[in-house]
Amino acid sequence: MDSSAVSYIAADLLKPQGTVLTTFSHVPLFVKEIQSDKEQHRRILDETPLITEVANASGNINPILLSSEKQSIVQGMVEAMNVCNAPSHGSANLYWVYDIYKTTSQEKFGTLLSGEGGNGSISFAGTDYLLPFNLASLILHPYQFLRTQIAKRIGKKYFNKYLNKRRDVVDSLEKYVSNIFLNQSVLDAYNIKEDIAKNDKEIYRHISDVQEIKELFIDFYYLRSLRGAVCGHYYGFELRDPCTDLDLMEYFFSIPNEAFFDDHYNNRMLVKRMMSGKIPDKVLFEKEKVCKVLTYHIE
């Protein structure tokens, strides 16, 4: 939704100039093989229909689909090392990310726009168990109300550690960081494992105020901005994310948690309301999980 919103608005701003927005999107080469994985079969891997919906609704978008068939996962890792002089998070995806960057440079575009920061602004998911009492939600969905705003609130507050252990697909934070930092000296130098054990830290921790989650985006997107600057310098274009604009982020901190929900407990409602009547409902209200972030560019 984020990159679709950025693309639609950018294309709309270009219409008076008579300039068409070119977009680059990755489409996996081996969709059937990936979907054979039981964890992946319910995800949308090929977003071509959704991309087409947005392009048709805009009328001013030229979508280019990249399969990255000439790139390999190892090449992506090596490319990241060359660009950033350090390993990068999500290394298995870097081959298609850097393919977009290289294609942008080869096509001599001056600016690349992305919407990956939207999770921390326009499409923030909100925190359902911290919602204030809403009579309409109670009447429309009494079971969901009891489950989310009563049981979940109590469980998160008093039994969060136990609930984390019950998550079959989530490892402990200690195991997670041990897999990330291949060099043991980094873990030792900063006493990372000791800090996790001493302060009882977990991947999914109890949040008592939605502002705590929002503040996490400051550090997160600061690092993303630094990476974006490095990539832009390396490939010779500006990499921008309108979703992390300073004024937008400051306004985001003032928006109450309930603004991101409707009376039916649907979340990410800010961007859905904002882009209603512009981006097709099929894109805005898609229920299946999309595997990646689409990245777009504009000259």
VODREN-132106 format. One line per 3 residues: number of its first residue (from 1); their letters; for each residue x, y, z negated of C-alpha. Coordinates in steps of 0.1 Angstrom, whole numbers, plus 5000, padded with zeros to 4 digits. Last residue first. Layout:
REM residues N
NUM) a) X,Y,Z ~ ... .
This chain:
REM residues 299
299) eih) 5131,5110,5130 ~ 5108,5089,5109 ~ 5113,5056,5092 .
296) ytl) 5094,5029,5076 ~ 5101,5002,5050 ~ 5076,4974,5041 .
293) vkc) 5081,4960,5007 ~ 5081,4922,5003 ~ 5061,4891,4995 .
290) vke) 5025,4904,4997 ~ 5002,4889,4971 ~ 4967,4879,4982 .
287) kef) 4939,4902,4971 ~ 4940,4928,4999 ~ 4920,4958,4988 .
284) lvk) 4940,4986,5003 ~ 4949,4967,5035 ~ 4915,4953,5043 .
281) dpi) 4900,4986,5031 ~ 4915,5003,5061 ~ 4940,5032,5053 .
278) kgs) 4923,5066,5059 ~ 4888,5064,5044 ~ 4902,5056,5010 .
275) mmr) 4938,5067,5008 ~ 4936,5085,4975 ~ 4910,5062,4960 .
272) kvl) 4932,5032,4967 ~ 4963,5050,4956 ~ 4949,5058,4922 .
269) mrn) 4931,5024,4919 ~ 4961,5003,4913 ~ 4939,4982,4891 .
266) nyh) 4906,4964,4895 ~ 4891,4960,4860 ~ 4855,4962,4872 .
263) ddf) 4849,4997,4858 ~ 4878,5011,4879 ~ 4915,5011,4869 .
260) fae) 4945,5034,4875 ~ 4928,5064,4859 ~ 4924,5044,4827 .
257) npi) 4961,5047,4819 ~ 4961,5084,4817 ~ 4979,5106,4843 .
254) sff) 5005,5130,4828 ~ 5035,5108,4835 ~ 5025,5106,4872 .
251) yem) 5026,5144,4874 ~ 5063,5143,4865 ~ 5069,5116,4890 .
248) ldl) 5052,5136,4918 ~ 5072,5167,4910 ~ 5104,5147,4911 .
245) dtc) 5096,5129,4943 ~ 5097,5091,4936 ~ 5069,5081,4960 .
242) pdr) 5084,5103,4987 ~ 5113,5078,4990 ~ 5141,5091,5012 .
239) lef) 5171,5075,5030 ~ 5189,5101,5050 ~ 5209,5088,5079 .
236) gyy) 5245,5079,5087 ~ 5248,5042,5080 ~ 5272,5044,5051 .
233) hgc) 5261,5078,5038 ~ 5224,5067,5038 ~ 5233,5034,5021 .
230) vag) 5252,5052,4993 ~ 5224,5077,4988 ~ 5198,5049,4986 .
227) rls) 5219,5030,4961 ~ 5221,5062,4939 ~ 5184,5066,4943 .
224) rly) 5177,5030,4932 ~ 5198,5036,4901 ~ 5178,5067,4892 .
221) yfd) 5147,5047,4901 ~ 5152,5021,4874 ~ 5164,5046,4848 .
218) ifl) 5133,5068,4852 ~ 5110,5039,4858 ~ 5114,5026,4823 .
215) eki) 5097,5057,4811 ~ 5064,5047,4827 ~ 5064,5014,4808 .
212) eqv) 5069,5031,4774 ~ 5042,5057,4784 ~ 5017,5029,4784 .
209) dsi) 5020,5027,4746 ~ 5020,4995,4725 ~ 5040,4974,4750 .
206) hry) 5049,4939,4739 ~ 5077,4924,4758 ~ 5078,4903,4790 .
203) iek) 5115,4897,4799 ~ 5123,4892,4762 ~ 5143,4909,4735 .
200) dnk) 5146,4896,4699 ~ 5169,4925,4689 ~ 5197,4903,4676 .
197) aid) 5193,4876,4703 ~ 5192,4900,4732 ~ 5220,4922,4718 .
194) eki) 5242,4891,4712 ~ 5237,4881,4748 ~ 5247,4915,4761 .
191) nya) 5277,4920,4739 ~ 5289,4947,4764 ~ 5324,4933,4771 .
188) dlv) 5313,4897,4766 ~ 5285,4898,4792 ~ 5308,4916,4817 .
185) sqn) 5336,4891,4810 ~ 5314,4862,4819 ~ 5316,4872,4855 .
182) lfi) 5286,4857,4873 ~ 5264,4883,4857 ~ 5229,4876,4872 .
179) nsv) 5226,4840,4861 ~ 5235,4848,4825 ~ 5211,4878,4826 .
176) yke) 5182,4855,4834 ~ 5192,4828,4808 ~ 5193,4854,4781 .
173) lsd) 5160,4869,4792 ~ 5143,4836,4789 ~ 5131,4819,4820 .
170) vvd) 5097,4826,4835 ~ 5078,4801,4857 ~ 5063,4779,4829 .
167) rrk) 5051,4808,4808 ~ 5044,4792,4774 ~ 5076,4805,4759 .
164) nly) 5065,4841,4767 ~ 5032,4835,4749 ~ 5051,4824,4718 .
161) knf) 5072,4856,4718 ~ 5041,4877,4724 ~ 5021,4863,4695 .
158) ykk) 5013,4893,4673 ~ 5009,4923,4695 ~ 5005,4906,4729 .
155) gir) 4980,4881,4715 ~ 4960,4908,4698 ~ 4957,4930,4729 .
152) kai) 4951,4899,4751 ~ 4922,4887,4729 ~ 4905,4920,4725 .
149) qtr) 4909,4942,4756 ~ 4916,4915,4782 ~ 4896,4884,4772 .
146) lfq) 4868,4902,4754 ~ 4864,4928,4782 ~ 4868,4901,4809 .
143) yph) 4840,4881,4793 ~ 4818,4911,4789 ~ 4822,4922,4826 .
140) lil) 4795,4946,4837 ~ 4783,4957,4803 ~ 4817,4958,4787 .
137) sal) 4832,4976,4817 ~ 4804,5002,4816 ~ 4809,5007,4779 .
134) nfp) 4846,5016,4783 ~ 4868,5013,4752 ~ 4903,5026,4759 .
131) lly) 4926,5006,4781 ~ 4957,4992,4765 ~ 4950,4955,4774 .
128) dtg) 4948,4965,4811 ~ 4982,4981,4815 ~ 4985,5003,4846 .
125) afs) 4993,4989,4881 ~ 5011,5020,4893 ~ 5003,5025,4929 .
122) isg) 5010,5063,4932 ~ 5038,5064,4907 ~ 5061,5037,4894 .
119) ngg) 5049,5010,4917 ~ 5052,5035,4945 ~ 5090,5036,4944 .
116) egs) 5092,5012,4974 ~ 5075,5036,4997 ~ 5103,5041,5022 .
113) llt) 5113,5069,5046 ~ 5143,5067,5068 ~ 5157,5100,5082 .
110) gfk) 5180,5109,5111 ~ 5170,5082,5136 ~ 5198,5073,5160 .
107) eqs) 5183,5040,5172 ~ 5215,5022,5160 ~ 5212,5039,5126 .
104) ttk) 5176,5028,5121 ~ 5185,4993,5134 ~ 5213,4991,5108 .
101) yid) 5191,5001,5080 ~ 5163,4977,5090 ~ 5189,4949,5093 .
98) yvw) 5201,4959,5059 ~ 5168,4951,5044 ~ 5165,4919,5064 .
95) yln) 5198,4904,5052 ~ 5193,4918,5017 ~ 5164,4895,5008 .
92) asg) 5185,4867,4993 ~ 5205,4892,4974 ~ 5176,4903,4952 .
89) hsp) 5199,4925,4930 ~ 5231,4938,4946 ~ 5267,4927,4944 .
86) anc) 5293,4955,4943 ~ 5313,4977,4967 ~ 5279,4993,4977 .
83) vnm) 5281,4992,5015 ~ 5307,4964,5021 ~ 5293,4943,4993 .
80) aev) 5258,4948,5006 ~ 5269,4937,5041 ~ 5285,4906,5026 .
77) mgq) 5253,4896,5009 ~ 5233,4903,5041 ~ 5257,4882,5061 .
74) vis) 5252,4853,5036 ~ 5215,4855,5041 ~ 5219,4854,5078 .
71) qke) 5212,4880,5105 ~ 5205,4874,5142 ~ 5169,4864,5136 .
68) ssl) 5162,4896,5117 ~ 5125,4891,5126 ~ 5120,4928,5131 .
65) lip) 5086,4943,5140 ~ 5084,4978,5155 ~ 5052,4997,5148 .
62) nin) 5045,5029,5168 ~ 5023,5050,5147 ~ 5000,5079,5157 .
59) gsa) 4966,5064,5159 ~ 4964,5063,5122 ~ 4938,5036,5118 .
56) nav) 4954,5015,5146 ~ 4988,5017,5129 ~ 4974,5008,5095 .
53) eti) 4954,4978,5109 ~ 4984,4967,5130 ~ 5006,4966,5099 .
50) lpt) 4980,4945,5081 ~ 4977,4920,5110 ~ 5016,4918,5112 .
47) edl) 5021,4911,5075 ~ 5036,4877,5080 ~ 5044,4863,5046 .
44) irr) 5011,4868,5028 ~ 5013,4848,4997 ~ 4992,4817,4988 .
41) hqe) 5016,4792,5003 ~ 5046,4806,4985 ~ 5047,4788,4952 .
38) kds) 5038,4755,4968 ~ 5066,4758,4993 ~ 5052,4748,5027 .
35) qie) 5046,4785,5032 ~ 5083,4790,5038 ~ 5084,4765,5066 .
32) kvf) 5053,4779,5083 ~ 5067,4815,5081 ~ 5101,4807,5095 .
29) lpv) 5111,4840,5112 ~ 5098,4863,5085 ~ 5084,4897,5097 .
26) hsf) 5103,4928,5086 ~ 5088,4962,5093 ~ 5102,4992,5112 .
23) ttl) 5081,5022,5118 ~ 5082,5049,5146 ~ 5060,5079,5139 .
20) vtg) 5048,5096,5171 ~ 5056,5132,5178 ~ 5030,5156,5193 .
17) qpk) 5040,5183,5168 ~ 5004,5186,5155 ~ 5004,5148,5150 .
14) lld) 5036,5146,5129 ~ 5019,5154,5096 ~ 4994,5126,5103 .
11) aai) 5023,5102,5110 ~ 5039,5111,5077 ~ 5006,5106,5058 .
8) ysv) 4999,5072,5074 ~ 5035,5060,5069 ~ 5037,5071,5033 .
5) ass) 5004,5055,5025 ~ 5013,5023,5043 ~ 5047,5023,5025 .
2) dm) 5028,5024,4992 ~ 5000,5000,5000 .
